[in-house]
């Protein structure tokens, strides 16, 4: 839910960071 709140604020830098974190986590989950 926290991620959605930040995205709703439309903070571009934060969105990029969160997007990178989410994609990174997904890659890690796929590797596992």
Biopython code that builds the backbone (N, CA, C, O; Angstrom):
import numpy as np
from Bio.PDB.StructureBuilder import StructureBuilder

atoms = [
    (1, "UNK", "N", (0.841, -1.204, 0.000)),
    (1, "UNK", "CA", (0.000, 0.000, 0.000)),
    (1, "UNK", "C", (0.875, 1.252, 0.000)),
    (1, "UNK", "O", (0.531, 2.258, -0.621)),
    (2, "UNK", "N", (2.000, 1.185, 0.695)),
    (2, "UNK", "CA", (2.903, 2.338, 0.785)),
    (2, "UNK", "C", (3.350, 2.783, -0.600)),
    (2, "UNK", "O", (3.426, 3.978, -0.887)),
    (3, "UNK", "N", (3.647, 1.803, -1.459)),
    (3, "UNK", "CA", (4.116, 2.128, -2.799)),
    (3, "UNK", "C", (3.056, 2.903, -3.569)),
    (3, "UNK", "O", (3.369, 3.874, -4.257)),
    (4, "UNK", "N", (1.792, 2.473, -3.452)),
    (4, "UNK", "CA", (0.702, 3.133, -4.163)),
    (4, "UNK", "C", (0.539, 4.563, -3.676)),
    (4, "UNK", "O", (0.252, 5.459, -4.470)),
    (5, "UNK", "N", (0.717, 4.788, -2.380)),
    (5, "UNK", "CA", (0.575, 6.136, -1.822)),
    (5, "UNK", "C", (1.634, 7.057, -2.421)),
    (5, "UNK", "O", (1.330, 8.183, -2.815)),
    (6, "UNK", "N", (2.863, 6.583, -2.489)),
    (6, "UNK", "CA", (3.953, 7.398, -3.034)),
    (6, "UNK", "C", (3.695, 7.708, -4.502)),
    (6, "UNK", "O", (3.889, 8.838, -4.951)),
    (7, "UNK", "N", (3.255, 6.693, -5.248)),
    (7, "UNK", "CA", (2.982, 6.886, -6.678)),
    (7, "UNK", "C", (1.856, 7.894, -6.868)),
    (7, "UNK", "O", (1.896, 8.710, -7.788)),
    (8, "UNK", "N", (0.860, 7.837, -6.005)),
    (8, "UNK", "CA", (-0.270, 8.757, -6.111)),
    (8, "UNK", "C", (0.179, 10.198, -5.919)),
    (8, "UNK", "O", (-0.456, 11.121, -6.430)),
    (9, "UNK", "N", (1.267, 10.395, -5.187)),
    (9, "UNK", "CA", (1.786, 11.750, -4.960)),
    (9, "UNK", "C", (2.477, 12.275, -6.215)),
    (9, "UNK", "O", (2.791, 13.462, -6.308)),
    (10, "UNK", "N", (2.715, 11.377, -7.187)),
    (10, "UNK", "CA", (3.330, 11.756, -8.468)),
    (10, "UNK", "C", (4.719, 12.350, -8.268)),
    (10, "UNK", "O", (5.058, 13.374, -8.861)),
    (11, "UNK", "N", (5.514, 11.702, -7.432)),
    (11, "UNK", "CA", (6.899, 12.156, -7.242)),
    (11, "UNK", "C", (7.766, 11.391, -8.235)),
    (11, "UNK", "O", (8.094, 10.226, -8.015)),
    (12, "UNK", "N", (8.134, 12.054, -9.328)),
    (12, "UNK", "CA", (8.873, 11.380, -10.395)),
    (12, "UNK", "C", (10.136, 10.670, -9.906)),
    (12, "UNK", "O", (10.312, 9.488, -10.203)),
    (13, "UNK", "N", (11.022, 11.346, -9.168)),
    (13, "UNK", "CA", (12.238, 10.667, -8.695)),
    (13, "UNK", "C", (11.908, 9.442, -7.864)),
    (13, "UNK", "O", (12.528, 8.391, -8.028)),
    (14, "UNK", "N", (10.934, 9.572, -6.972)),
    (14, "UNK", "CA", (10.557, 8.447, -6.121)),
    (14, "UNK", "C", (9.961, 7.331, -6.961)),
    (14, "UNK", "O", (10.207, 6.152, -6.705)),
    (15, "UNK", "N", (9.176, 7.704, -7.966)),
    (15, "UNK", "CA", (8.552, 6.684, -8.824)),
    (15, "UNK", "C", (9.635, 5.878, -9.527)),
    (15, "UNK", "O", (9.530, 4.658, -9.655)),
    (16, "UNK", "N", (10.675, 6.570, -9.981)),
    (16, "UNK", "CA", (11.764, 5.868, -10.675)),
    (16, "UNK", "C", (12.468, 4.917, -9.723)),
    (16, "UNK", "O", (12.777, 3.780, -10.076)),
    (17, "UNK", "N", (12.720, 5.402, -8.496)),
    (17, "UNK", "CA", (13.406, 4.571, -7.499)),
    (17, "UNK", "C", (12.542, 3.367, -7.131)),
    (17, "UNK", "O", (13.030, 2.238, -7.069)),
    (18, "UNK", "N", (11.259, 3.617, -6.889)),
    (18, "UNK", "CA", (10.352, 2.526, -6.516)),
    (18, "UNK", "C", (10.229, 1.538, -7.662)),
    (18, "UNK", "O", (10.210, 0.326, -7.444)),
    (19, "UNK", "N", (10.145, 2.052, -8.882)),
    (19, "UNK", "CA", (10.021, 1.182, -10.050)),
    (19, "UNK", "C", (11.258, 0.292, -10.155)),
    (19, "UNK", "O", (11.154, -0.895, -10.466)),
    (20, "UNK", "N", (12.433, 0.878, -9.893)),
    (20, "UNK", "CA", (13.671, 0.102, -9.957)),
    (20, "UNK", "C", (13.682, -0.955, -8.862)),
    (20, "UNK", "O", (14.055, -2.103, -9.103)),
    (21, "UNK", "N", (13.272, -0.563, -7.651)),
    (21, "UNK", "CA", (13.241, -1.506, -6.530)),
    (21, "UNK", "C", (12.288, -2.652, -6.821)),
    (21, "UNK", "O", (12.626, -3.813, -6.593)),
    (22, "UNK", "N", (11.097, -2.337, -7.322)),
    (22, "UNK", "CA", (10.100, -3.369, -7.615)),
    (22, "UNK", "C", (10.627, -4.322, -8.681)),
    (22, "UNK", "O", (10.512, -5.539, -8.540)),
    (23, "UNK", "N", (11.208, -3.768, -9.752)),
    (23, "UNK", "CA", (11.727, -4.608, -10.830)),
    (23, "UNK", "C", (12.874, -5.469, -10.303)),
    (23, "UNK", "O", (12.995, -6.637, -10.673)),
    (24, "UNK", "N", (13.713, -4.896, -9.440)),
    (24, "UNK", "CA", (14.842, -5.639, -8.876)),
    (24, "UNK", "C", (14.337, -6.790, -8.013)),
    (24, "UNK", "O", (14.837, -7.911, -8.106)),
    (25, "UNK", "N", (13.351, -6.508, -7.179)),
    (25, "UNK", "CA", (12.784, -7.538, -6.299)),
    (25, "UNK", "C", (12.171, -8.654, -7.132)),
    (25, "UNK", "O", (12.319, -9.832, -6.806)),
    (26, "UNK", "N", (11.477, -8.283, -8.215)),
    (26, "UNK", "CA", (10.851, -9.296, -9.072)),
    (26, "UNK", "C", (11.925, -10.180, -9.690)),
    (26, "UNK", "O", (11.752, -11.395, -9.789)),
    (27, "UNK", "N", (13.039, -9.573, -10.107)),
    (27, "UNK", "CA", (14.126, -10.347, -10.706)),
    (27, "UNK", "C", (14.694, -11.317, -9.679)),
    (27, "UNK", "O", (14.986, -12.468, -10.002)),
    (28, "UNK", "N", (14.851, -10.852, -8.443)),
    (28, "UNK", "CA", (15.391, -11.703, -7.378)),
    (28, "UNK", "C", (14.448, -12.874, -7.127)),
    (28, "UNK", "O", (14.891, -14.012, -6.972)),
    (29, "UNK", "N", (13.149, -12.594, -7.087)),
    (29, "UNK", "CA", (12.165, -13.655, -6.855)),
    (29, "UNK", "C", (12.218, -14.672, -7.995)),
    (29, "UNK", "O", (12.111, -15.876, -7.759)),
    (30, "UNK", "N", (12.381, -14.193, -9.229)),
    (30, "UNK", "CA", (12.445, -15.086, -10.375)),
    (30, "UNK", "C", (13.688, -15.966, -10.277)),
    (30, "UNK", "O", (13.633, -17.160, -10.572)),
    (31, "UNK", "N", (14.819, -15.368, -9.859)),
    (31, "UNK", "CA", (16.064, -16.127, -9.738)),
    (31, "UNK", "C", (15.913, -17.222, -8.691)),
    (31, "UNK", "O", (16.427, -18.328, -8.856)),
    (32, "UNK", "N", (15.208, -16.905, -7.623)),
    (32, "UNK", "CA", (15.034, -17.885, -6.546)),
    (32, "UNK", "C", (14.041, -18.941, -7.010)),
    (32, "UNK", "O", (13.737, -19.872, -6.265)),
]
sb = StructureBuilder()
sb.init_structure("model")
sb.init_model(0)
sb.init_chain("A")
sb.init_seg("    ")
for serial, (resi, resn, name, xyz) in enumerate(atoms, 1):
    if name == "N":
        sb.init_residue(resn, " ", resi, " ")
    sb.init_atom(name, np.array(xyz, "f"), 0.0, 1.0, " ", f" {name:<3s}", serial, name[0])
structure = sb.get_structure()
